[in-house]
């Protein structure tokens, strides 16, 4: 099973590298009056990392809140 996981990771990394190499043109991004000119691959990577960080944080917060609410029911 470890080899399957390794193969999936290698395919994902290869697809990411191919995407980055094929999408290196500069794009303009506007947000709240701020403008930035960055490569499309960098913009996609930053958006992915921000999404992963906020999604992981939200998941951890919801899991902790759920576990604390379950503990509260058991002590009554």
N, CA, C and O atoms as a GROMACS GRO file, in nm:
protein
  304
    1UNK      N    1   0.083  -0.120   0.000
    1UNK     CA    2   0.000   0.000   0.000
    1UNK      C    3   0.088   0.127   0.000
    1UNK      O    4   0.051   0.230  -0.055
    2UNK      N    5   0.205   0.114   0.064
    2UNK     CA    6   0.294   0.229   0.069
    2UNK      C    7   0.335   0.271  -0.072
    2UNK      O    8   0.350   0.391  -0.099
    3UNK      N    9   0.354   0.175  -0.163
    3UNK     CA   10   0.395   0.205  -0.299
    3UNK      C   11   0.286   0.280  -0.374
    3UNK      O   12   0.315   0.364  -0.459
    4UNK      N   13   0.161   0.250  -0.345
    4UNK     CA   14   0.051   0.321  -0.409
    4UNK      C   15   0.050   0.466  -0.365
    4UNK      O   16   0.035   0.557  -0.447
    5UNK      N   17   0.066   0.490  -0.233
    5UNK     CA   18   0.072   0.627  -0.183
    5UNK      C   19   0.190   0.702  -0.243
    5UNK      O   20   0.177   0.818  -0.281
    6UNK      N   21   0.304   0.637  -0.252
    6UNK     CA   22   0.422   0.699  -0.311
    6UNK      C   23   0.398   0.733  -0.458
    6UNK      O   24   0.438   0.840  -0.503
    7UNK      N   25   0.334   0.645  -0.531
    7UNK     CA   26   0.304   0.671  -0.672
    7UNK      C   27   0.209   0.790  -0.687
    7UNK      O   28   0.227   0.872  -0.776
    8UNK      N   29   0.109   0.799  -0.601
    8UNK     CA   30   0.015   0.911  -0.606
    8UNK      C   31   0.088   1.042  -0.577
    8UNK      O   32   0.063   1.142  -0.644
    9UNK      N   33   0.175   1.041  -0.478
    9UNK     CA   34   0.250   1.162  -0.444
    9UNK      C   35   0.342   1.202  -0.560
    9UNK      O   36   0.351   1.321  -0.593
   10UNK      N   37   0.408   1.106  -0.621
   10UNK     CA   38   0.497   1.136  -0.734
   10UNK      C   39   0.417   1.193  -0.851
   10UNK      O   40   0.462   1.288  -0.916
   11UNK      N   41   0.300   1.137  -0.880
   11UNK     CA   42   0.216   1.190  -0.988
   11UNK      C   43   0.168   1.332  -0.957
   11UNK      O   44   0.166   1.416  -1.046
   12UNK      N   45   0.132   1.357  -0.832
   12UNK     CA   46   0.087   1.491  -0.794
   12UNK      C   47   0.201   1.592  -0.807
   12UNK      O   48   0.180   1.703  -0.857
   13UNK      N   49   0.320   1.555  -0.763
   13UNK     CA   50   0.435   1.645  -0.774
   13UNK      C   51   0.468   1.670  -0.921
   13UNK      O   52   0.497   1.783  -0.959
   14UNK      N   53   0.464   1.567  -1.002
   14UNK     CA   54   0.493   1.582  -1.145
   14UNK      C   55   0.391   1.675  -1.211
   14UNK      O   56   0.428   1.762  -1.290
   15UNK      N   57   0.263   1.657  -1.179
   15UNK     CA   58   0.160   1.744  -1.236
   15UNK      C   59   0.178   1.888  -1.191
   15UNK      O   60   0.156   1.981  -1.268
   16UNK      N   61   0.218   1.907  -1.066
   16UNK     CA   62   0.241   2.042  -1.014
   16UNK      C   63   0.358   2.108  -1.085
   16UNK      O   64   0.350   2.226  -1.121
   17UNK      N   65   0.466   2.035  -1.104
   17UNK     CA   66   0.583   2.091  -1.174
   17UNK      C   67   0.549   2.124  -1.318
   17UNK      O   68   0.588   2.230  -1.368
   18UNK      N   69   0.477   2.037  -1.386
   18UNK     CA   70   0.436   2.063  -1.524
   18UNK      C   71   0.348   2.187  -1.530
   18UNK      O   72   0.365   2.271  -1.619
   19UNK      N   73   0.254   2.200  -1.438
   19UNK     CA   74   0.167   2.319  -1.433
   19UNK      C   75   0.250   2.445  -1.414
   19UNK      O   76   0.229   2.544  -1.483
   20UNK      N   77   0.345   2.440  -1.322
   20UNK     CA   78   0.428   2.558  -1.295
   20UNK      C   79   0.510   2.597  -1.417
   20UNK      O   80   0.524   2.716  -1.447
   21UNK      N   81   0.565   2.500  -1.487
   21UNK     CA   82   0.648   2.530  -1.603
   21UNK      C   83   0.566   2.582  -1.721
   21UNK      O   84   0.616   2.662  -1.800
   22UNK      N   85   0.442   2.538  -1.734
   22UNK     CA   86   0.359   2.579  -1.846
   22UNK      C   87   0.281   2.708  -1.818
   22UNK      O   88   0.224   2.765  -1.911
   23UNK      N   89   0.277   2.754  -1.694
   23UNK     CA   90   0.196   2.872  -1.660
   23UNK      C   91   0.281   2.975  -1.587
   23UNK      O   92   0.250   3.016  -1.475
   24UNK      N   93   0.389   3.017  -1.652
   24UNK     CA   94   0.478   3.112  -1.586
   24UNK      C   95   0.458   3.254  -1.639
   24UNK      O   96   0.537   3.343  -1.609
   25UNK      N   97   0.351   3.277  -1.718
   25UNK     CA   98   0.328   3.413  -1.766
   25UNK      C   99   0.278   3.500  -1.651
   25UNK      O  100   0.220   3.451  -1.554
   26UNK      N  101   0.302   3.628  -1.664
   26UNK     CA  102   0.266   3.725  -1.559
   26UNK      C  103   0.118   3.761  -1.573
   26UNK      O  104   0.070   3.789  -1.683
   27UNK      N  105   0.048   3.760  -1.461
   27UNK     CA  106  -0.091   3.802  -1.456
   27UNK      C  107  -0.105   3.913  -1.353
   27UNK      O  108  -0.024   3.924  -1.262
   28UNK      N  109  -0.207   3.994  -1.370
   28UNK     CA  110  -0.233   4.102  -1.275
   28UNK      C  111  -0.347   4.061  -1.184
   28UNK      O  112  -0.453   4.020  -1.230
   29UNK      N  113  -0.324   4.074  -1.054
   29UNK     CA  114  -0.425   4.040  -0.955
   29UNK      C  115  -0.463   4.169  -0.882
   29UNK      O  116  -0.377   4.246  -0.842
   30UNK      N  117  -0.593   4.190  -0.865
   30UNK     CA  118  -0.642   4.306  -0.791
   30UNK      C  119  -0.723   4.259  -0.673
   30UNK      O  120  -0.808   4.171  -0.687
   31UNK      N  121  -0.697   4.318  -0.556
   31UNK     CA  122  -0.772   4.283  -0.436
   31UNK      C  123  -0.773   4.403  -0.342
   31UNK      O  124  -0.668   4.450  -0.300
   32UNK      N  125  -0.892   4.452  -0.311
   32UNK     CA  126  -0.911   4.566  -0.221
   32UNK      C  127  -0.826   4.686  -0.260
   32UNK      O  128  -0.765   4.750  -0.175
   33UNK      N  129  -0.822   4.715  -0.387
   33UNK     CA  130  -0.748   4.830  -0.435
   33UNK      C  131  -0.599   4.808  -0.453
   33UNK      O  132  -0.529   4.898  -0.500
   34UNK      N  133  -0.550   4.692  -0.418
   34UNK     CA  134  -0.409   4.660  -0.436
   34UNK      C  135  -0.393   4.580  -0.564
   34UNK      O  136  -0.474   4.492  -0.593
   35UNK      N  137  -0.290   4.612  -0.641
   35UNK     CA  138  -0.262   4.540  -0.764
   35UNK      C  139  -0.127   4.473  -0.752
   35UNK      O  140  -0.032   4.531  -0.699
   36UNK      N  141  -0.117   4.352  -0.801
   36UNK     CA  142   0.010   4.279  -0.802
   36UNK      C  143   0.024   4.207  -0.934
   36UNK      O  144  -0.072   4.149  -0.985
   37UNK      N  145   0.144   4.210  -0.988
   37UNK     CA  146   0.175   4.136  -1.112
   37UNK      C  147   0.267   4.022  -1.071
   37UNK      O  148   0.382   4.044  -1.033
   38UNK      N  149   0.216   3.901  -1.081
   38UNK     CA  150   0.291   3.782  -1.039
   38UNK      C  151   0.271   3.671  -1.142
   38UNK      O  152   0.173   3.672  -1.216
   39UNK      N  153   0.364   3.576  -1.146
   39UNK     CA  154   0.342   3.460  -1.234
   39UNK      C  155   0.218   3.381  -1.191
   39UNK      O  156   0.190   3.369  -1.072
   40UNK      N  157   0.145   3.329  -1.288
   40UNK     CA  158   0.023   3.255  -1.259
   40UNK      C  159   0.050   3.135  -1.169
   40UNK      O  160  -0.029   3.106  -1.079
   41UNK      N  161   0.162   3.064  -1.190
   41UNK     CA  162   0.195   2.948  -1.108
   41UNK      C  163   0.215   2.988  -0.962
   41UNK      O  164   0.172   2.916  -0.872
   42UNK      N  165   0.281   3.102  -0.939
   42UNK     CA  166   0.302   3.149  -0.802
   42UNK      C  167   0.169   3.187  -0.737
   42UNK      O  168   0.146   3.157  -0.620
   43UNK      N  169   0.083   3.253  -0.812
   43UNK     CA  170  -0.048   3.291  -0.760
   43UNK      C  171  -0.130   3.168  -0.722
   43UNK      O  172  -0.195   3.167  -0.618
   44UNK      N  173  -0.127   3.066  -0.807
   44UNK     CA  174  -0.200   2.942  -0.777
   44UNK      C  175  -0.142   2.874  -0.654
   44UNK      O  176  -0.217   2.822  -0.571
   45UNK      N  177  -0.010   2.872  -0.641
   45UNK     CA  178   0.054   2.809  -0.524
   45UNK      C  179   0.019   2.882  -0.396
   45UNK      O  180  -0.010   2.818  -0.294
   46UNK      N  181   0.020   3.014  -0.398
   46UNK     CA  182  -0.014   3.091  -0.278
   46UNK      C  183  -0.161   3.069  -0.241
   46UNK      O  184  -0.194   3.052  -0.124
   47UNK      N  185  -0.248   3.068  -0.340
   47UNK     CA  186  -0.391   3.044  -0.313
   47UNK      C  187  -0.412   2.905  -0.254
   47UNK      O  188  -0.492   2.887  -0.163
   48UNK      N  189  -0.340   2.806  -0.307
   48UNK     CA  190  -0.350   2.670  -0.254
   48UNK      C  191  -0.302   2.663  -0.109
   48UNK      O  192  -0.369   2.604  -0.024
   49UNK      N  193  -0.187   2.723  -0.081
   49UNK     CA  194  -0.133   2.719   0.055
   49UNK      C  195  -0.223   2.792   0.154
   49UNK      O  196  -0.243   2.745   0.266
   50UNK      N  197  -0.277   2.907   0.114
   50UNK     CA  198  -0.370   2.978   0.203
   50UNK      C  199  -0.497   2.897   0.227
   50UNK      O  200  -0.548   2.893   0.339
   51UNK      N  201  -0.547   2.833   0.124
   51UNK     CA  202  -0.665   2.749   0.138
   51UNK      C  203  -0.638   2.629   0.228
   51UNK      O  204  -0.722   2.593   0.311
   52UNK      N  205  -0.522   2.568   0.212
   52UNK     CA  206  -0.487   2.453   0.297
   52UNK      C  207  -0.472   2.496   0.442
   52UNK      O  208  -0.518   2.425   0.532
   53UNK      N  209  -0.410   2.610   0.465
   53UNK     CA  210  -0.390   2.657   0.602
   53UNK      C  211  -0.523   2.693   0.669
   53UNK      O  212  -0.547   2.654   0.783
   54UNK      N  213  -0.608   2.766   0.598
   54UNK     CA  214  -0.736   2.804   0.658
   54UNK      C  215  -0.829   2.684   0.672
   54UNK      O  216  -0.901   2.673   0.770
   55UNK      N  217  -0.827   2.595   0.574
   55UNK     CA  218  -0.910   2.475   0.583
   55UNK      C  219  -0.867   2.384   0.696
   55UNK      O  220  -0.951   2.331   0.769
   56UNK      N  221  -0.736   2.366   0.712
   56UNK     CA  222  -0.684   2.283   0.821
   56UNK      C  223  -0.715   2.343   0.957
   56UNK      O  224  -0.750   2.272   1.051
   57UNK      N  225  -0.702   2.475   0.966
   57UNK     CA  226  -0.732   2.543   1.093
   57UNK      C  227  -0.880   2.532   1.127
   57UNK      O  228  -0.916   2.507   1.242
   58UNK      N  229  -0.966   2.549   1.027
   58UNK     CA  230  -1.110   2.538   1.050
   58UNK      C  231  -1.146   2.396   1.092
   58UNK      O  232  -1.228   2.378   1.182
   59UNK      N  233  -1.088   2.296   1.027
   59UNK     CA  234  -1.115   2.157   1.062
   59UNK      C  235  -1.072   2.129   1.206
   59UNK      O  236  -1.146   2.065   1.281
   60UNK      N  237  -0.954   2.176   1.245
   60UNK     CA  238  -0.906   2.154   1.382
   60UNK      C  239  -0.997   2.224   1.484
   60UNK      O  240  -1.026   2.168   1.589
   61UNK      N  241  -1.040   2.345   1.452
   61UNK     CA  242  -1.129   2.419   1.542
   61UNK      C  243  -1.263   2.347   1.558
   61UNK      O  244  -1.314   2.334   1.670
   62UNK      N  245  -1.320   2.299   1.447
   62UNK     CA  246  -1.448   2.229   1.455
   62UNK      C  247  -1.435   2.096   1.529
   62UNK      O  248  -1.523   2.060   1.606
   63UNK      N  249  -1.325   2.024   1.504
   63UNK     CA  250  -1.304   1.896   1.573
   63UNK      C  251  -1.288   1.917   1.723
   63UNK      O  252  -1.346   1.842   1.802
   64UNK      N  253  -1.210   2.018   1.763
   64UNK     CA  254  -1.191   2.046   1.905
   64UNK      C  255  -1.323   2.089   1.969
   64UNK      O  256  -1.355   2.047   2.080
   65UNK      N  257  -1.399   2.173   1.900
   65UNK     CA  258  -1.528   2.218   1.953
   65UNK      C  259  -1.623   2.100   1.970
   65UNK      O  260  -1.694   2.092   2.070
   66UNK      N  261  -1.625   2.010   1.872
   66UNK     CA  262  -1.712   1.892   1.881
   66UNK      C  263  -1.670   1.803   1.996
   66UNK      O  264  -1.756   1.756   2.072
   67UNK      N  265  -1.540   1.778   2.012
   67UNK     CA  266  -1.493   1.692   2.120
   67UNK      C  267  -1.522   1.753   2.257
   67UNK      O  268  -1.559   1.681   2.350
   68UNK      N  269  -1.507   1.885   2.270
   68UNK     CA  270  -1.538   1.951   2.397
   68UNK      C  271  -1.686   1.945   2.428
   68UNK      O  272  -1.725   1.932   2.544
   69UNK      N  273  -1.770   1.955   2.325
   69UNK     CA  274  -1.914   1.948   2.349
   69UNK      C  275  -1.955   1.805   2.390
   69UNK      O  276  -2.046   1.788   2.470
   70UNK      N  277  -1.887   1.704   2.334
   70UNK     CA  278  -1.916   1.564   2.372
   70UNK      C  279  -1.874   1.537   2.514
   70UNK      O  280  -1.941   1.463   2.586
   71UNK      N  281  -1.762   1.596   2.558
   71UNK     CA  282  -1.715   1.578   2.696
   71UNK      C  283  -1.812   1.642   2.793
   71UNK      O  284  -1.831   1.591   2.904
   72UNK      N  285  -1.871   1.751   2.754
   72UNK     CA  286  -1.966   1.821   2.842
   72UNK      C  287  -2.090   1.737   2.870
   72UNK      O  288  -2.147   1.745   2.979
   73UNK      N  289  -2.133   1.658   2.773
   73UNK     CA  290  -2.250   1.573   2.793
   73UNK      C  291  -2.221   1.457   2.886
   73UNK      O  292  -2.311   1.411   2.956
   74UNK      N  293  -2.098   1.408   2.888
   74UNK     CA  294  -2.064   1.290   2.967
   74UNK      C  295  -2.048   1.319   3.116
   74UNK      O  296  -2.055   1.227   3.197
   75UNK      N  297  -2.026   1.446   3.154
   75UNK     CA  298  -2.001   1.479   3.294
   75UNK      C  299  -2.128   1.507   3.371
   75UNK      O  300  -2.122   1.521   3.494
   76UNK      N  301  -2.242   1.516   3.306
   76UNK     CA  302  -2.367   1.551   3.376
   76UNK      C  303  -2.417   1.438   3.462
   76UNK      O  304  -2.520   1.451   3.527
   0.00000   0.00000   0.00000
